[in-house]
Structure formats: structure tokens, C-alpha cells
Amino acid sequence: MNALRGIATILLPFAAFFAPPALAAIDPLTSLVSKAVSTTLDMRTKAEVATDAEIAAGASKALLDDKKAEWEGVSLLVFAQHAVIAGFVKDEATKKRVQEVVVRDKRIHSLKNELRVAADTSFVGATVVEEKINATLTVTKGISSVNMRWKSVAGHVVLMGVAQSAAESALAQSKIRALDGVKSLKSHLRIVAKK
């Protein structure tokens, strides 16, 4: 037991970096172990993870470089080269322009545009709701949250990624819908059995 406490003391400074924020506040050691275990559950290969990161970074750069696109409030959720644009923009023209910029990356297999148009785009994304989703999905048995991505804007949640079964997809969606602050949920989870 003392050895475990010693390891926890050594790992504690790294907990905030590796662990989901909501879980790190509860138990940093458990969060580190959870993160290590969930990483092994990721259905993608290292090359696929790298490609997804490149797609997200490329989209961010393209939006920053585009003089007509207004990227503030926009997030690109990417998993296994499938992407969902989430967040908020000020008008339909901007929503369309963001999609035009992102779709240029030919590595993207499918793209869904779930941007919300809001006259007042000064509100901040619901990070509290996102942290609740993270904490809930991470600790729920039967859900591999490492294979899922989500974004909340004013309580309107977009969920994407992969579930290993229809039951896992349904469970994840029901857990999210039950959370305080969630007004709606749009799911783009694909069912892909683990290889």
C-alpha cells in the first residue's frame, strides 16, 4: 500500500496533464490508470491517430489562413478520418464557408456540418457540460469514450466517433441526455466492431 502511495505521489504532478479534468479532481491516480487503460482501447492505429491529428491541425490552419472564414467558435471533431464541424457561427454564409474550407482535405471520408447559427456568438461553449459528459462516459461500464468526441454549445451537444455496438451507442446517448444542462443531442456515432 505504501508503494502505491509512493507511485501516486510521483505521478500526481502529471495527473492534470493526462487525466480528464473532472476525474482528476476526484482521484488523480485512478484518472491516470483510466487514461492508460482507455488509450489501449482506442480502435485506431497509431497511423490513424496521427492522420486524425493532421486533419484537425490542417483544418485549423486553413481556417486561420482564410480571410473570409470566421473560425472563432468552430471545432472540428475527427475520428478515423470522419469529421464533424461543431460549434457556432454568426450566419449561414459563414457556416457554408467554414465547410468549404474544411472539405478541401481529401483525407476526410465523411463530413457533417453541425454548426449552430447564433446571432450573438459572444457566449462561451458549455465546457461544464463537456466535462460532465467526459466524466460520465469515462466511468460508465460498457462505453469506450476514447473512441468518441463531443462538443456542446449552449447545451446542444454533438457526439461523433465510434461505438462497438448499437447498445454502446444507445447507452452513451442516454447517459448524455440525462445530464443537467443538455438541451439536445445530435449523434454521429458509427457502429464499428472492434478488430
CORGI-V885918 format. One record per run of one state. SS is the DSSP state (H for helix, E for strand, C for the rest). FROM is the first residue (numbers start at 1). LEN is the number of residues. If there is no record, write none. Layout:
SS/FROM/LEN + SS/FROM/LEN
This chain:
C/1/1 + H/2/17 + C/19/2 + H/21/6 + C/27/1 + H/28/13 + C/41/5 + H/46/20 + C/66/8 + E/74/6 + C/80/2 + E/82/8 + C/90/2 + H/92/11 + C/103/7 + E/110/4 + C/114/2 + E/116/2 + C/118/9 + H/127/13 + C/140/5 + H/145/3 + E/148/6 + C/154/2 + E/156/8 + C/164/2 + H/166/12 + C/178/6 + E/184/8 + C/192/4
